[in-house]
Amino acid sequence: MRRERMFLDDNNSDIIAFSLYQQGSSNRMERERMKAILTRAIRRELTDRQRDCITMYYLEGMKMKDIADALHLSRSTVTRHIQSATRKLRRVASYYQR
């Protein structure tokens, strides 16, 4: 007996992803969950300056020197803000991965 091929579209891919997540094997669902957690953490856990620095560095792809010039800070201050923000976000992420 020959099986009919099933193609993934938006409707059934979400169903499949959800069923895999229920079994604990969906990387996509886990990424979406972690993205939501980190987005909340960026808003709630970081200072305004840390948020500005990390956004400019990771999302806008700016160099630390350019961020320092834009925010009227020294390069070492920008580096410290990015490092402390990264530590905070890693701590939040590790808490939720347990």
C-alpha positions as CSV (number, residue, x, y, z in Angstrom):
1,M,0.0,0.0,0.0
2,R,1.4,3.3,-1.1
3,R,1.4,6.3,1.3
4,E,0.4,9.8,0.3
5,R,3.0,12.4,0.9
6,M,2.2,15.1,3.4
7,F,3.7,18.5,2.9
8,L,4.3,21.0,5.6
9,D,2.5,24.2,5.5
10,D,1.8,26.8,8.2
11,N,-1.2,24.9,9.6
12,N,0.3,21.5,10.1
13,S,3.9,22.6,10.9
14,D,2.7,24.3,14.1
15,I,0.8,21.2,15.1
16,I,3.8,19.0,14.5
17,A,6.1,21.5,16.4
18,F,3.7,21.5,19.3
19,S,3.5,17.8,19.5
20,L,7.3,17.5,19.4
21,Y,7.5,20.1,22.1
22,Q,5.2,18.1,24.2
23,Q,7.6,15.2,23.8
24,G,10.5,17.5,24.7
25,S,12.3,17.5,21.3
26,S,11.3,20.8,19.6
27,N,14.2,23.1,19.3
28,R,12.0,25.7,17.6
29,M,9.6,26.0,20.4
30,E,12.4,26.1,22.9
31,R,14.1,28.9,21.0
32,E,10.8,30.9,20.9
33,R,10.3,30.4,24.6
34,M,13.9,31.5,25.3
35,K,13.5,34.5,23.0
36,A,10.4,35.6,24.9
37,I,12.2,35.2,28.3
38,L,15.3,37.2,27.1
39,T,13.1,39.9,25.7
40,R,11.4,40.4,29.0
41,A,14.7,40.2,30.8
42,I,16.2,42.9,28.6
43,R,13.3,45.2,29.4
44,R,13.1,44.4,33.2
45,E,16.6,43.4,34.3
46,L,18.9,45.8,32.5
47,T,19.6,49.4,33.2
48,D,18.8,51.9,30.4
49,R,22.5,52.3,29.6
50,Q,23.0,48.5,29.5
51,R,20.0,48.1,27.3
52,D,21.2,50.8,24.9
53,C,24.7,49.4,24.7
54,I,23.6,45.8,24.1
55,T,21.0,46.8,21.6
56,M,23.4,48.9,19.6
57,Y,26.1,46.2,19.8
58,Y,24.1,43.0,19.0
59,L,21.1,44.2,17.1
60,E,22.5,47.1,15.2
61,G,26.0,45.6,14.8
62,M,27.8,48.7,15.9
63,K,31.4,48.6,17.1
64,M,32.1,49.5,20.7
65,K,34.0,52.7,19.7
66,D,31.0,53.9,17.7
67,I,28.7,53.2,20.6
68,A,31.0,55.1,22.9
69,D,30.9,58.1,20.5
70,A,27.2,58.0,20.1
71,L,26.5,57.8,23.8
72,H,29.3,60.1,24.9
73,L,31.0,57.4,27.0
74,S,34.5,55.9,27.0
75,R,35.0,52.6,25.2
76,S,35.8,50.8,28.5
77,T,32.5,52.0,30.0
78,V,30.7,50.6,27.0
79,T,32.6,47.3,27.3
80,R,31.7,47.1,31.0
81,H,28.0,47.7,30.2
82,I,27.9,45.1,27.6
83,Q,29.7,42.5,29.8
84,S,27.5,43.1,32.8
85,A,24.3,43.0,30.6
86,T,25.5,39.7,29.1
87,R,26.2,38.2,32.5
88,K,22.7,39.2,33.7
89,L,21.1,37.7,30.6
90,R,23.1,34.5,30.9
91,R,22.0,34.2,34.5
92,V,18.4,34.6,33.6
93,A,18.7,32.1,30.7
94,S,20.4,29.5,32.9
95,Y,17.6,29.9,35.5
96,Y,14.9,29.1,32.9
97,Q,16.9,26.2,31.3
98,R,16.6,24.1,34.5
